[in-house]
Amino acid sequence: MPLDKSTLFNLLKNFDEEATKKIILVAVGGTAMTLLDLKTSTIDIDFTLPHDHKPEFDRLCTEIPHGFKIDVWSDGSIFCTTLPDDYLNRSSNIKNFEKITLRALHPVDIVVTKIGRLDERDVQDIKECIKRCNIQKEEIKKRAASVIFVSKEEDYQYNLQWVIENLF
């Protein structure tokens, strides 16, 4: 079931009502793109958050019935890619609930994290980010040079080169 921005806000409002600690959530991937109005909906919910906020968010995900697939990573890690420490400062503030602060990953960071997997949906999302946010290939190359790719580095470099050669 596709999830739009209002569905995400309602889910987080419910979580916020039960939260006992402050939480910063940074939406990544399609979730971030939905919150930044770069796409109308996402098929799942993905966040990265400071590691010390993760236990509280995990508790909320477990204790509050919601029926959604929610993936959560810590400290700028997304799938097999880890962003530099400035990912949080580069992210955009989307909405402040009482205890939950919702942010969205910077569009260039969305692109460099999607390069790691680079399936068909990722290619479409990257194209949309490049087009709608006027991202230049030099921005992508510079940011990609500062990420850590946990799997085979040569796979990430191959995908990066493919994006630069085929999407610009």
ZIHUTA-V369899 format. One record per backbone hydrogen bond with DSSP energy under -1.0 kcal/mol. NH is the residue of the N-H (numbers start at 1). CO is the residue of the C=O. E is the energy in kcal/mol with one decimal. If there is no record, write none. Layout:
# ZIHUTA-V369899
[[NH/CO/E] [NH/CO/E]]
This chain:
# ZIHUTA-V369899
[[3/42/-3.2] [8/4/-2.0] [9/5/-2.5] [10/6/-2.5] [11/7/-2.3] [12/8/-2.5] [13/9/-2.2] [14/10/-2.0] [15/11/-2.2] [16/12/-2.9] [17/13/-1.9] [19/15/-1.1] [23/99/-2.5] [25/101/-3.0] [26/48/-2.4] [27/103/-3.2] [28/46/-2.1] [31/28/-1.2] [32/28/-1.2] [33/29/-2.2] [34/30/-2.3] [35/31/-2.2] [36/32/-2.1] [37/34/-1.4] [38/33/-3.4] [39/33/-1.0] [42/3/-2.0] [45/69/-2.4] [47/71/-2.3] [48/26/-2.3] [49/73/-1.6] [53/50/-2.5] [57/53/-1.9] [58/54/-3.2] [59/55/-2.1] [60/56/-2.1] [61/57/-2.5] [62/58/-1.8] [63/59/-3.0] [64/60/-2.1] [71/45/-3.0] [73/47/-2.3] [75/49/-2.3] [77/74/-1.7] [78/81/-3.5] [81/78/-2.8] [82/148/-3.0] [83/76/-2.6] [87/84/-1.9] [90/86/-2.1] [91/87/-1.1] [92/104/-2.8] [94/102/-2.9] [95/102/-1.7] [97/100/-3.2] [101/23/-3.0] [102/95/-3.1] [103/25/-2.9] [104/92/-2.2] [105/27/-2.6] [110/106/-2.1] [111/107/-2.2] [112/108/-2.5] [113/109/-1.8] [114/110/-2.0] [115/111/-1.7] [118/114/-2.4] [123/119/-2.3] [124/120/-2.0] [125/121/-2.4] [126/122/-2.9] [127/123/-2.6] [128/124/-2.2] [129/125/-2.5] [130/126/-2.8] [131/127/-2.6] [132/128/-3.0] [133/129/-2.1] [135/130/-1.2] [140/136/-1.5] [141/137/-2.7] [142/138/-2.5] [143/139/-2.3] [144/140/-3.0] [145/141/-1.6] [146/143/-1.6] [147/144/-1.1] [148/82/-2.6] [150/80/-3.5] [155/152/-1.0] [156/152/-1.4] [157/153/-2.4] [158/154/-2.2] [159/155/-2.4] [160/156/-2.7] [161/157/-2.4] [162/158/-2.2] [163/159/-2.4] [164/160/-2.5] [165/161/-2.5] [166/162/-2.5] [167/163/-2.4]]
